[in-house]
Amino acid sequence: MKTVYICSPYRATSEAQLDNHIDYAQELTRTALAAGLAPITPHLYLTQVTDDSKPDERARGLEAGTALLLTCDFCVMGNRYGISAGMQGELQAAGAADIPVIVIDGQDDVDVIKNAIERYL
């Protein structure tokens, strides 16, 4: 089973926006599972043990996420809510490591992911 790093925004300016970001990350994770992949979505769990409002904890979380990204076969970037600064760093790391990035543009379609991955296999 191929591994895929889920890249989507987490940080938010309101509780409603944060809920949208979490729901979206969960949706992308479900879509990757349905496509037969093993998704890694660190912003869904590292944020449970770190305080995103504390710069040192946020930096450690981003560093840990990047380390996980570098172990993955692919990166799925969901851009429904734009590309955050954290995502930009992840995308740069993926590019530097030659990890293919699959962009999901609004619709999280299992077939979009499957077709993109088939191009790389």
C-alpha positions as CSV (number, residue, x, y, z in Angstrom):
1,M,0.0,0.0,0.0
2,K,1.4,3.4,-1.0
3,T,1.6,6.2,1.6
4,V,0.2,9.6,1.0
5,Y,0.8,12.8,3.0
6,I,-2.4,14.9,3.3
7,C,-1.5,18.6,2.9
8,S,-4.3,21.1,3.8
9,P,-4.7,24.1,6.0
10,Y,-5.2,23.9,9.7
11,R,-4.6,27.3,11.3
12,A,-7.8,29.5,11.4
13,T,-9.0,32.8,12.5
14,S,-12.3,31.5,14.0
15,E,-13.7,28.3,15.4
16,A,-16.0,27.9,12.4
17,Q,-13.0,28.2,10.0
18,L,-11.0,25.7,12.1
19,D,-14.0,23.3,12.0
20,N,-14.0,23.6,8.2
21,H,-10.3,22.9,8.0
22,I,-10.6,19.9,10.2
23,D,-13.6,18.5,8.3
24,Y,-11.7,19.1,5.0
25,A,-8.6,17.2,6.3
26,Q,-10.8,14.3,7.4
27,E,-12.5,14.3,4.0
28,L,-9.2,14.2,2.2
29,T,-8.0,11.4,4.5
30,R,-11.2,9.4,3.7
31,T,-10.8,10.0,0.0
32,A,-7.2,8.7,0.1
33,L,-8.3,5.6,2.0
34,A,-11.0,5.0,-0.5
35,A,-8.4,5.2,-3.3
36,G,-6.4,2.4,-1.6
37,L,-3.7,4.5,0.0
38,A,-2.4,4.8,3.5
39,P,-2.9,8.5,4.4
40,I,-0.8,10.4,6.9
41,T,-2.5,13.5,8.2
42,P,-0.4,14.9,11.0
43,H,-2.4,18.1,11.4
44,L,-5.3,16.0,12.6
45,Y,-3.3,14.4,15.5
46,L,-0.2,16.5,16.2
47,T,-2.5,19.4,17.0
48,Q,-4.0,17.3,19.8
49,V,-0.7,17.3,21.7
50,T,0.7,20.6,20.7
51,D,-0.5,24.2,21.1
52,D,-0.6,25.8,17.7
53,S,-0.7,29.3,19.3
54,K,2.8,28.7,20.8
55,P,5.5,29.3,18.1
56,D,7.9,26.7,19.5
57,E,5.2,24.0,19.6
58,R,3.9,24.9,16.2
59,A,7.5,24.8,14.8
60,R,8.0,21.3,16.3
61,G,4.7,20.1,14.9
62,L,5.6,21.4,11.4
63,E,9.0,19.8,11.6
64,A,7.5,16.5,12.7
65,G,5.0,16.7,9.8
66,T,7.7,17.4,7.3
67,A,9.7,14.4,8.6
68,L,6.6,12.3,8.0
69,L,6.1,13.8,4.6
70,L,9.6,12.7,3.5
71,T,8.7,9.1,4.2
72,C,5.6,9.2,1.9
73,D,5.2,8.1,-1.7
74,F,2.9,11.0,-2.6
75,C,1.5,14.2,-1.3
76,V,-2.2,15.1,-1.8
77,M,-2.7,18.9,-1.5
78,G,-6.2,20.1,-1.0
79,N,-6.6,23.7,-1.9
80,R,-10.3,24.3,-1.3
81,Y,-9.4,26.9,1.4
82,G,-6.2,28.2,-0.2
83,I,-2.6,27.4,0.5
84,S,-1.3,28.3,4.0
85,A,2.3,29.2,4.9
86,G,2.6,25.7,6.5
87,M,1.4,24.1,3.3
88,Q,3.9,26.1,1.3
89,G,6.7,24.7,3.4
90,E,5.4,21.2,3.0
91,L,5.1,21.6,-0.8
92,Q,8.7,23.0,-1.0
93,A,9.9,19.9,1.0
94,A,8.0,17.6,-1.3
95,G,9.4,19.2,-4.4
96,A,13.0,19.1,-3.0
97,A,12.5,15.4,-2.3
98,D,10.9,14.7,-5.7
99,I,7.7,13.5,-4.0
100,P,4.8,13.8,-6.5
101,V,2.1,16.3,-5.4
102,I,-1.5,15.6,-6.4
103,V,-3.6,18.7,-6.3
104,I,-7.3,18.2,-5.4
105,D,-9.0,21.3,-6.7
106,G,-12.3,21.6,-4.9
107,Q,-13.7,18.1,-5.5
108,D,-12.2,15.3,-3.5
109,D,-12.7,12.6,-6.0
110,V,-11.2,9.2,-5.5
111,D,-10.8,8.7,-9.3
112,V,-8.8,12.0,-9.5
113,I,-6.3,10.6,-6.9
114,K,-6.2,7.1,-8.5
115,N,-5.6,8.5,-12.0
116,A,-2.9,10.8,-10.8
117,I,-1.1,8.0,-9.0
118,E,-1.3,5.7,-12.0
119,R,0.7,8.3,-14.0
120,Y,3.5,7.9,-11.5
121,L,3.6,4.1,-11.2
